[in-house]
Protein backbone atom coordinates (compact mmCIF):
# COMPACT_ATOMS: atom_id res chain seq x y z
CA UNK A 1 0.00 0.00 0.00
CA UNK A 2 1.08 3.59 -0.43
CA UNK A 3 -0.22 7.06 0.35
CA UNK A 4 0.92 10.60 -0.45
CA UNK A 5 0.83 13.39 2.08
CA UNK A 6 2.71 16.25 3.71
CA UNK A 7 5.09 15.49 6.58
CA UNK A 8 3.87 17.34 9.67
CA UNK A 9 5.87 15.63 12.43
CA UNK A 10 9.13 13.68 12.52
CA UNK A 11 10.01 12.15 15.88
CA UNK A 12 13.36 11.01 17.25
CA UNK A 13 14.43 7.37 17.21
CA UNK A 14 13.28 5.46 20.31
CA UNK A 15 15.60 2.70 21.52
CA UNK A 16 13.06 0.37 23.17
CA UNK A 17 15.52 -2.42 24.01
CA UNK A 18 19.09 -3.43 23.24
CA UNK A 19 17.94 -4.98 19.98
CA UNK A 20 14.85 -2.98 18.97
CA UNK A 21 14.34 0.64 17.91
CA UNK A 22 11.53 2.53 16.21
CA UNK A 23 10.77 6.00 14.87
CA UNK A 24 7.36 7.54 14.27
CA UNK A 25 6.19 10.26 11.91
CA UNK A 26 2.88 11.84 10.92
CA UNK A 27 1.62 12.91 7.52
CA UNK A 28 -1.32 15.13 6.64
CA UNK A 29 -3.52 13.36 4.09
CA UNK A 30 -5.85 15.74 2.27
CA UNK A 31 -8.05 13.66 0.02
CA UNK A 32 -10.80 16.02 1.21
CA UNK A 33 -9.08 19.37 1.97
CA UNK A 34 -11.99 20.43 4.17
CA UNK A 35 -11.29 17.51 6.54
CA UNK A 36 -7.57 16.66 6.48
CA UNK A 37 -6.51 13.46 8.22
CA UNK A 38 -3.34 13.04 10.27
CA UNK A 39 -1.92 9.55 9.91
CA UNK A 40 0.84 8.16 12.13
CA UNK A 41 3.38 5.68 10.76
CA UNK A 42 6.32 3.90 12.31
CA UNK A 43 9.70 2.77 11.04
CA UNK A 44 11.56 -0.05 12.78
CA UNK A 45 15.18 -1.17 13.07
CA UNK A 46 17.43 -0.09 10.15
CA UNK A 47 14.50 1.62 8.40
CA UNK A 48 14.52 4.37 11.06
CA UNK A 49 17.17 6.10 8.94
CA UNK A 50 14.79 6.52 5.98
CA UNK A 51 13.52 9.81 7.44
CA UNK A 52 16.97 11.39 7.70
CA UNK A 53 16.71 13.00 4.26
CA UNK A 54 13.28 14.55 4.88
CA UNK A 55 12.02 17.72 6.56
CA UNK A 56 8.65 18.64 8.00
CA UNK A 57 6.47 20.31 5.36
CA UNK A 58 7.74 18.16 2.49
CA UNK A 59 5.45 16.07 0.32
CA UNK A 60 6.20 12.36 0.68
CA UNK A 61 4.99 9.05 -0.73
CA UNK A 62 4.87 6.42 2.03
CA UNK A 63 4.92 2.72 1.15
CA UNK A 64 3.69 0.73 4.13
CA UNK A 65 2.27 -2.51 5.48
CA UNK A 66 -0.79 -2.71 7.71
CA UNK A 67 -0.03 -4.80 10.80
CA UNK A 68 -2.51 -6.03 13.40
CA UNK A 69 -2.06 -7.71 16.78
CA UNK A 70 -4.29 -9.32 19.36
CA UNK A 71 -3.52 -8.86 23.06
CA UNK A 72 -5.22 -10.16 26.20
CA UNK A 73 -4.76 -8.44 29.56
CA UNK A 74 -4.50 -10.41 32.83
CA UNK A 75 -8.29 -10.16 33.29
CA UNK A 76 -8.84 -11.85 29.93
CA UNK A 77 -10.06 -8.76 28.07
CA UNK A 78 -8.97 -8.93 24.44
CA UNK A 79 -7.72 -5.84 22.61
CA UNK A 80 -6.68 -5.39 18.99
CA UNK A 81 -3.98 -3.00 17.80
CA UNK A 82 -3.15 -1.78 14.29
CA UNK A 83 0.15 -0.36 13.12
CA UNK A 84 1.08 1.28 9.82
CA UNK A 85 4.68 0.18 9.32
CA UNK A 86 6.49 2.15 6.60
CA UNK A 87 9.19 0.40 4.60
CA UNK A 88 9.95 2.95 1.85
CA UNK A 89 9.71 6.75 1.50
CA UNK A 90 9.91 8.84 -1.66
CA UNK A 91 10.14 12.61 -2.01
CA UNK A 92 7.26 14.36 -3.71
CA UNK A 93 4.32 12.75 -5.40
CA UNK A 94 4.28 10.76 -8.58
CA UNK A 95 2.28 13.52 -10.20
CA UNK A 96 5.26 15.87 -9.80
CA UNK A 97 7.15 13.79 -12.36
CA UNK A 98 4.57 14.42 -15.06
CA UNK A 99 5.09 17.45 -17.28
CA UNK A 100 2.50 20.10 -16.51
CA UNK A 101 2.96 22.21 -19.65
CA UNK A 102 1.43 20.92 -22.86
CA UNK A 103 3.75 20.26 -25.77
CA UNK A 104 3.54 22.81 -28.55
CA UNK A 105 1.89 21.79 -31.78
CA UNK A 106 3.22 23.28 -35.00
CA UNK A 107 0.59 23.46 -37.73
CA UNK A 108 3.33 23.58 -40.40
CA UNK A 109 4.45 20.08 -39.40
CA UNK A 110 0.92 18.69 -39.69
CA UNK A 111 0.62 15.98 -42.34
CA UNK A 112 -2.20 16.40 -44.90
CA UNK A 113 -3.75 12.97 -44.38
N, CA and C atoms as a LAMMPS dump frame, in Angstrom:
ITEM: TIMESTEP
0
ITEM: NUMBER OF ATOMS
339
ITEM: BOX BOUNDS ff ff ff
-5.0000000000000000e+02 5.0000000000000000e+02
-5.0000000000000000e+02 5.0000000000000000e+02
-5.0000000000000000e+02 5.0000000000000000e+02
ITEM: ATOMS id mol type element x y z
1 1 1 N 0.845 -1.169 0
2 1 2 C 0 0 0
3 1 3 C 0.89 1.231 0
4 2 1 N 0.358 2.328 -0.535
5 2 2 C 1.08 3.591 -0.427
6 2 3 C 0.097 4.745 -0.33
7 3 1 N 0.587 5.869 0.159
8 3 2 C -0.222 7.058 0.355
9 3 3 C 0.693 8.268 0.218
10 4 1 N 0.157 9.365 -0.302
11 4 2 C 0.917 10.596 -0.454
12 4 3 C 0.362 11.641 0.495
13 5 1 N 1.248 12.344 1.162
14 5 2 C 0.83 13.39 2.084
15 5 3 C 1.988 14.308 2.416
16 6 1 N 1.708 15.277 3.296
17 6 2 C 2.714 16.249 3.715
18 6 3 C 3.2 15.878 5.109
19 7 1 N 4.515 15.805 5.277
20 7 2 C 5.094 15.487 6.583
21 7 3 C 4.804 16.619 7.562
22 8 1 N 4.156 16.308 8.669
23 8 2 C 3.87 17.338 9.67
24 8 3 C 4.634 17.11 10.972
25 9 1 N 5.12 15.9 11.199
26 9 2 C 5.87 15.629 12.428
27 9 3 C 6.841 14.481 12.2
28 10 1 N 8.095 14.717 12.567
29 10 2 C 9.129 13.683 12.517
30 10 3 C 9.684 13.547 13.929
31 11 1 N 9.557 12.381 14.509
32 11 2 C 10.01 12.155 15.882
33 11 3 C 11.383 11.494 15.914
34 12 1 N 12.031 11.594 17.058
35 12 2 C 13.358 11.006 17.245
36 12 3 C 13.249 9.484 17.336
37 13 1 N 14.37 8.832 17.093
38 13 2 C 14.432 7.372 17.212
39 13 3 C 14.287 6.992 18.688
40 14 1 N 13.464 5.986 18.955
41 14 2 C 13.278 5.464 20.315
42 14 3 C 13.96 4.104 20.4
43 15 1 N 14.928 3.978 21.289
44 15 2 C 15.603 2.7 21.521
45 15 3 C 14.818 1.979 22.604
46 16 1 N 13.952 1.031 22.226
47 16 2 C 13.058 0.371 23.165
48 16 3 C 13.706 -0.791 23.909
49 17 1 N 14.742 -1.37 23.333
50 17 2 C 15.517 -2.418 24.006
51 17 3 C 16.901 -2.435 23.37
52 18 1 N 17.744 -3.337 23.816
53 18 2 C 19.088 -3.429 23.24
54 18 3 C 19.049 -3.796 21.763
55 19 1 N 17.997 -4.471 21.35
56 19 2 C 17.936 -4.979 19.978
57 19 3 C 16.788 -4.411 19.155
58 20 1 N 16.004 -3.481 19.713
59 20 2 C 14.847 -2.978 18.967
60 20 3 C 14.731 -1.464 19.097
61 21 1 N 14.562 -0.804 17.928
62 21 2 C 14.338 0.638 17.91
63 21 3 C 13.248 0.958 16.909
64 22 1 N 12.566 2.088 17.146
65 22 2 C 11.531 2.526 16.214
66 22 3 C 11.507 4.044 16.151
67 23 1 N 10.896 4.558 15.089
68 23 2 C 10.768 5.996 14.869
69 23 3 C 9.398 6.245 14.27
70 24 1 N 8.701 7.243 14.772
71 24 2 C 7.364 7.538 14.268
72 24 3 C 7.355 8.87 13.532
73 25 1 N 6.401 8.999 12.622
74 25 2 C 6.188 10.258 11.914
75 25 3 C 4.72 10.351 11.536
76 26 1 N 4.287 11.575 11.236
77 26 2 C 2.881 11.835 10.919
78 26 3 C 2.815 12.583 9.6
79 27 1 N 1.87 12.164 8.749
80 27 2 C 1.616 12.91 7.518
81 27 3 C 0.194 13.46 7.549
82 28 1 N 0.018 14.563 6.831
83 28 2 C -1.319 15.126 6.639
84 28 3 C -1.816 14.637 5.286
85 29 1 N -2.913 13.922 5.3
86 29 2 C -3.518 13.355 4.095
87 29 3 C -4.752 14.189 3.774
88 30 1 N -4.772 14.809 2.595
89 30 2 C -5.851 15.739 2.266
90 30 3 C -6.638 15.298 1.046
91 31 1 N -7.169 14.101 1.1
92 31 2 C -8.05 13.657 0.022
93 31 3 C -9.239 14.611 -0.051
94 32 1 N -9.761 14.998 1.101
95 32 2 C -10.8 16.016 1.207
96 32 3 C -10.186 17.176 1.986
97 33 1 N -9.773 18.267 1.295
98 33 2 C -9.082 19.371 1.967
99 33 3 C -9.871 20.004 3.117
100 34 1 N -11.179 19.864 3.094
101 34 2 C -11.99 20.431 4.165
102 34 3 C -11.795 19.652 5.472
103 35 1 N -11.483 18.368 5.369
104 35 2 C -11.294 17.507 6.542
105 35 3 C -9.988 16.724 6.419
106 36 1 N -8.838 17.393 6.599
107 36 2 C -7.567 16.66 6.483
108 36 3 C -7.444 15.607 7.582
109 37 1 N -6.737 14.542 7.257
110 37 2 C -6.51 13.464 8.22
111 37 3 C -5.024 13.422 8.556
112 38 1 N -4.721 13.141 9.802
113 38 2 C -3.345 13.04 10.272
114 38 3 C -3.077 11.577 10.594
115 39 1 N -2.156 10.99 9.833
116 39 2 C -1.925 9.552 9.907
117 39 3 C -0.517 9.3 10.441
118 40 1 N -0.433 8.48 11.487
119 40 2 C 0.836 8.16 12.131
120 40 3 C 1.393 6.847 11.575
121 41 1 N 2.675 6.864 11.25
122 41 2 C 3.383 5.684 10.756
123 41 3 C 4.572 5.416 11.663
124 42 1 N 5.09 4.21 11.581
125 42 2 C 6.317 3.901 12.308
126 42 3 C 7.311 3.216 11.384
127 43 1 N 8.583 3.444 11.683
128 43 2 C 9.701 2.769 11.035
129 43 3 C 10.403 1.961 12.116
130 44 1 N 10.88 0.773 11.784
131 44 2 C 11.559 -0.051 12.784
132 44 3 C 12.945 -0.461 12.295
133 45 1 N 13.822 -0.682 13.271
134 45 2 C 15.185 -1.165 13.074
135 45 3 C 15.965 -0.282 12.096
136 46 1 N 16.588 -0.859 11.067
137 46 2 C 17.427 -0.091 10.152
138 46 3 C 16.626 0.869 9.281
139 47 1 N 15.327 0.716 9.206
140 47 2 C 14.5 1.616 8.399
141 47 3 C 14.272 2.972 9.082
142 48 1 N 14.653 3.095 10.346
143 48 2 C 14.519 4.371 11.058
144 48 3 C 15.28 5.485 10.346
145 49 1 N 16.33 5.13 9.638
146 49 2 C 17.167 6.103 8.943
147 49 3 C 16.516 6.652 7.679
148 50 1 N 15.438 6.056 7.21
149 50 2 C 14.793 6.516 5.979
150 50 3 C 14.316 7.956 6.077
151 51 1 N 14.015 8.438 7.265
152 51 2 C 13.516 9.805 7.445
153 51 3 C 14.621 10.852 7.467
154 52 1 N 15.866 10.44 7.552
155 52 2 C 16.966 11.39 7.703
156 52 3 C 17.045 12.41 6.571
157 53 1 N 16.64 12.075 5.379
158 53 2 C 16.712 13.002 4.256
159 53 3 C 15.475 13.861 4.071
160 54 1 N 14.547 13.823 5.012
161 54 2 C 13.284 14.548 4.88
162 54 3 C 13.152 15.632 5.941
163 55 1 N 12.323 16.641 5.629
164 55 2 C 12.019 17.723 6.563
165 55 3 C 10.516 17.867 6.684
166 56 1 N 10.081 18.383 7.818
167 56 2 C 8.651 18.644 7.997
168 56 3 C 8.199 19.652 6.948
169 57 1 N 7.012 19.447 6.409
170 57 2 C 6.472 20.306 5.365
171 57 3 C 6.642 19.745 3.964
172 58 1 N 7.512 18.758 3.806
173 58 2 C 7.74 18.161 2.489
174 58 3 C 6.635 17.179 2.131
175 59 1 N 6.378 17.081 0.841
176 59 2 C 5.453 16.072 0.325
177 59 3 C 6.202 14.748 0.242
178 60 1 N 5.531 13.653 0.64
179 60 2 C 6.195 12.357 0.685
180 60 3 C 5.22 11.259 0.268
181 61 1 N 5.753 10.256 -0.419
182 61 2 C 4.991 9.047 -0.731
183 61 3 C 5.47 7.977 0.242
184 62 1 N 4.541 7.425 1.022
185 62 2 C 4.867 6.422 2.033
186 62 3 C 4.374 5.063 1.55
187 63 1 N 5.278 4.11 1.451
188 63 2 C 4.923 2.724 1.154
189 63 3 C 4.913 2.004 2.494
190 64 1 N 3.833 1.288 2.786
191 64 2 C 3.693 0.728 4.128
192 64 3 C 2.925 -0.581 4.122
193 65 1 N 3.041 -1.302 5.227
194 65 2 C 2.266 -2.514 5.483
195 65 3 C 1.354 -2.248 6.664
196 66 1 N 0.161 -2.794 6.607
197 66 2 C -0.79 -2.713 7.708
198 66 3 C -0.58 -3.94 8.584
199 67 1 N -0.267 -3.715 9.85
200 67 2 C -0.025 -4.803 10.799
201 67 3 C -1.1 -4.776 11.878
202 68 1 N -1.515 -5.935 12.336
203 68 2 C -2.513 -6.027 13.401
204 68 3 C -2.114 -7.071 14.427
205 69 1 N -2.406 -6.784 15.694
206 69 2 C -2.061 -7.706 16.778
207 69 3 C -3.242 -7.867 17.722
208 70 1 N -3.292 -9.015 18.336
209 70 2 C -4.294 -9.32 19.357
210 70 3 C -3.559 -9.424 20.688
211 71 1 N -4.139 -8.829 21.744
212 71 2 C -3.515 -8.856 23.062
213 71 3 C -4.583 -9.072 24.118
214 72 1 N -4.302 -9.913 25.076
215 72 2 C -5.216 -10.159 26.201
216 72 3 C -4.564 -9.671 27.484
217 73 1 N -5.303 -8.894 28.273
218 73 2 C -4.762 -8.44 29.557
219 73 3 C -4.948 -9.539 30.609
220 74 1 N -4.398 -9.366 31.798
221 74 2 C -4.504 -10.415 32.83
222 74 3 C -5.944 -10.778 33.203
223 75 1 N -6.881 -9.859 32.994
224 75 2 C -8.287 -10.161 33.294
225 75 3 C -8.975 -10.909 32.154
226 76 1 N -8.272 -11.121 31.059
227 76 2 C -8.837 -11.853 29.933
228 76 3 C -9.531 -10.983 28.902
229 77 1 N -9.45 -9.664 29.051
230 77 2 C -10.061 -8.758 28.072
231 77 3 C -9.148 -8.677 26.854
232 78 1 N -9.728 -8.912 25.687
233 78 2 C -8.968 -8.933 24.44
234 78 3 C -9.002 -7.55 23.801
235 79 1 N -7.851 -7.107 23.333
236 79 2 C -7.721 -5.839 22.611
237 79 3 C -7.016 -6.114 21.286
238 80 1 N -7.32 -5.283 20.298
239 80 2 C -6.683 -5.388 18.989
240 80 3 C -5.972 -4.075 18.69
241 81 1 N -4.777 -4.168 18.122
242 81 2 C -3.977 -2.999 17.801
243 81 3 C -3.57 -3.055 16.335
244 82 1 N -3.59 -1.9 15.68
245 82 2 C -3.153 -1.779 14.294
246 82 3 C -1.944 -0.857 14.228
247 83 1 N -1.04 -1.166 13.326
248 83 2 C 0.149 -0.357 13.117
249 83 3 C 0.355 -0.188 11.619
250 84 1 N 0.707 1.022 11.207
251 84 2 C 1.083 1.281 9.822
252 84 3 C 2.605 1.345 9.798
253 85 1 N 3.226 0.298 9.281
254 85 2 C 4.675 0.177 9.318
255 85 3 C 5.256 0.52 7.947
256 86 1 N 5.905 1.682 7.864
257 86 2 C 6.488 2.146 6.604
258 86 3 C 7.754 1.36 6.296
259 87 1 N 7.979 1.116 5.012
260 87 2 C 9.186 0.404 4.597
261 87 3 C 9.924 1.122 3.47
262 88 1 N 9.296 2.161 2.895
263 88 2 C 9.953 2.949 1.846
264 88 3 C 9.339 4.335 1.812
265 89 1 N 10.164 5.367 1.612
266 89 2 C 9.708 6.748 1.504
267 89 3 C 10.286 7.354 0.237
268 90 1 N 9.461 8.147 -0.456
269 90 2 C 9.91 8.842 -1.663
270 90 3 C 9.55 10.306 -1.533
271 91 1 N 10.43 11.174 -2.03
272 91 2 C 10.136 12.606 -2.013
273 91 3 C 9.113 12.932 -3.078
274 92 1 N 8.239 13.887 -2.75
275 92 2 C 7.257 14.355 -3.706
276 92 3 C 6.236 13.307 -4.054
277 93 1 N 5.335 13.688 -4.95
278 93 2 C 4.32 12.747 -5.396
279 93 3 C 4.644 12.318 -6.806
280 94 1 N 4.039 11.261 -7.227
281 94 2 C 4.276 10.763 -8.583
282 94 3 C 3.774 11.742 -9.63
283 95 1 N 2.801 12.539 -9.254
284 95 2 C 2.277 13.521 -10.196
285 95 3 C 3.289 14.617 -10.484
286 96 1 N 4.249 14.848 -9.575
287 96 2 C 5.262 15.867 -9.797
288 96 3 C 6.17 15.508 -10.966
289 97 1 N 6.274 14.225 -11.286
290 97 2 C 7.152 13.789 -12.361
291 97 3 C 6.543 14.009 -13.741
292 98 1 N 5.254 14.244 -13.794
293 98 2 C 4.566 14.421 -15.062
294 98 3 C 4.693 15.871 -15.501
295 99 1 N 4.986 16.085 -16.767
296 99 2 C 5.091 17.45 -17.282
297 99 3 C 3.741 18.143 -17.18
298 100 1 N 3.761 19.377 -16.688
299 100 2 C 2.502 20.095 -16.511
300 100 3 C 2.204 21.028 -17.675
301 101 1 N 3.202 21.334 -18.51
302 101 2 C 2.963 22.21 -19.649
303 101 3 C 2.719 21.363 -20.887
304 102 1 N 1.701 21.7 -21.651
305 102 2 C 1.429 20.918 -22.859
306 102 3 C 2.521 21.134 -23.896
307 103 1 N 2.756 20.122 -24.714
308 103 2 C 3.745 20.264 -25.773
309 103 3 C 3.164 21.13 -26.874
310 104 1 N 4.028 21.914 -27.495
311 104 2 C 3.544 22.814 -28.546
312 104 3 C 3.268 22.015 -29.819
313 105 1 N 2.29 22.452 -30.55
314 105 2 C 1.89 21.788 -31.783
315 105 3 C 2.097 22.774 -32.917
316 106 1 N 2.922 22.411 -33.872
317 106 2 C 3.216 23.284 -34.998
318 106 3 C 2.356 22.864 -36.181
319 107 1 N 1.505 23.757 -36.634
320 107 2 C 0.592 23.461 -37.731
321 107 3 C 1.365 23.18 -39.011
322 108 1 N 2.54 23.786 -39.19
323 108 2 C 3.334 23.577 -40.4
324 108 3 C 3.835 22.135 -40.496
325 109 1 N 3.988 21.469 -39.396
326 109 2 C 4.451 20.082 -39.402
327 109 3 C 3.312 19.084 -39.561
328 110 1 N 2.082 19.568 -39.61
329 110 2 C 0.925 18.687 -39.686
330 110 3 C 0.879 18.019 -41.059
331 111 1 N 0.698 16.713 -41.079
332 111 2 C 0.62 15.978 -42.336
333 111 3 C -0.781 16.125 -42.93
334 112 1 N -0.901 16.138 -44.263
335 112 2 C -2.195 16.4 -44.896
336 112 3 C -3.168 15.225 -44.869
337 113 1 N -2.815 14.092 -44.366
338 113 2 C -3.75 12.967 -44.379
339 113 3 C -4.187 12.719 -43.026
